[in-house]
Amino acid sequence: MTHGKSHGTATLGHEGASLIDMVPDVLETDEGARRSAALMHLASIPWPIVAPIVAFVLWRRSAPFVASHALQALLETLALNVLLAVAAVASLAYTLWTLWGHWQTGWVDFSIWPFLARFALGFLALGLLWAITTVVSLRQAAKAWQGVWPRQAALVKRLAGR
């Protein structure tokens, strides 16, 4: 493998083929790109949507490695938010249906405890999801620091317009 420069990106083997054209699982990347991608993953813990979007916009053309990691973090956050939205809508529908039933029966057998239990379980589930996403972000930051490319890095090529 030969390393060279072509329009600001390293080339591998084939003349004119950029890194984004040939994205393997592990590839040598410069320390600055690895650091930026790792810091973006760490920043995505408190700012799960803003940090990846900012990183992707800033580095989508100049640093495909950082853009790939930013896109990975953003797609995973969006998928999690879709799942949370579905769960919230289902929970709200069930709660409204149950309250409607109690209203129709004159609140005869109404008890606040099932509602409080579901509320507490919801907060426990959110806490567990936060812990899981924190661990995932830390693992992705470690992989970025090691220079490991995300699996969907080829998608960045299309989004970056290359």
N, C-alpha and C positions, 0 to 999 in steps of 0.2 A: 504494500500500500504506500502510495506516495502522498505526501501532504504538500499542498501548495495554496496559493491565494488566488481567488477568482471572485471579484466583486465583493470583497469583504468576508467571504466564507471559504472554509477549507475545502479542498477537493480530494476525492478518494479514487485512486485508480484510473478512472475514465476521465479524459480531458473535458473540463467544463461541467462535470456533474457536481452539484453542490451537496452539502450534508443533508439538506432537507429532501433531496432526491433519493438518498440511500441511507435511510434511518435504521441502523441496527439497534439491538437491545443495549449494548454498551459501546460507547464511542468516546474517544478522547475529546474532552471539551476544555476550554480554558477555565482557569480558576474563577475569574470574574463571573462567567455565566453560571457556573456551579453555585457560587455564593449567592448570586441574585435569585436563582431558582429556589434555593433552600430558604432564603429570607422571605421570598414570596409565600412559600408554604407556611412558614411560621406566622407571617402577617395574616394569613387566611384563617387563623384560629379566632382572633377577635373580629376580623373583617372578612367574612367568608365569601362575599360577592365582590366587594370593592377591590380588595388586594389582587385577585386574579385578573379582573378586568383592566385595572391600571397597568399591571405587569404585561398583559397581552398587548395592550395598545402601545406601550412604550417599546417593547422588544419584538413585536411580531415580524418585522422585516430584518432587523439587525442581529437578533440572537434567537434562532429557531429553537434552541434548547430551552431557554427561559420561556418562550412563547408556548412550547409544548407542555411544559409543566403548569403554566398558568391556565391553559385550556383544560388540562386534566382536572385541576382543582375546581375550575368553574363548572365544568360538566358534572362532576360529582356533587357539588353543592346544589346545582339546579335539580339533579335527580332526587336528592334528599328532600329538597323543598317541595317537589311535586308529591312525593310520598307523604310528607307531613300535611300537605294541603288536602290530599285524599282522606287521610285519617281524621283531620279536623272536620271536614264536611260530613263524613260518616258519623262522627261523634255528635256533631251538632244536630244532624237529622234524627239520630236516635233519641237525643235529649228532648228535642221538640216534640217528637212522636209520643214519648213517655209523658211529658207535661200535658199534651193534648188529651191523652187518655185519662190522666188524673183530673183535669178540668171537667171532662165530660161526666166523671163519676162523683163530682163534688168534693174532690180531694179527700175522700173517705179513707183510703188506705195509703195516703202519701207519707213518705218518710224521707228526710233529708239525707240520711246516711248513704244510700246508694249513689246519690249525686256527689257527695263529698268523697266517697271512695273512688269514683271514676275520675274526679278532679285530681285527687292525690296520685292515682296511677298515671294520669296524663303527665303530671309534673315529674314523676319518677322516670317515665319513658323519655321525656325531653332531656333530663339530666343524663340518662344513659346514652342517648344519641350524641349529646355534647361530648361526653367522655370518649365515645367511639371516634367521632370526627377529630377530636384532639389527637388521639393516638395515631389515626390514619395520617393526619397532617404531619405529625412528627416523623413517622416512617417515610413519608414521601419527601420530607426535607432531607432526611438521611440519604435516601436514594439519589436525590438531586445533587447533594454534596459529593456523592461517590461518582457522579457522571452517568447514571443510568437514565436512559431515555424512556419516557412513558410509551405505552403500547400504541396509543392513537396519534402518535406524532405525525404520521402522514396526513392526518386531517388538518394540521396546521398549515401544511403546504397549500391546500385549497383555500383556507381562510385567509392566508397571507397574500394570496394572489400570485403565487409562484408556479 
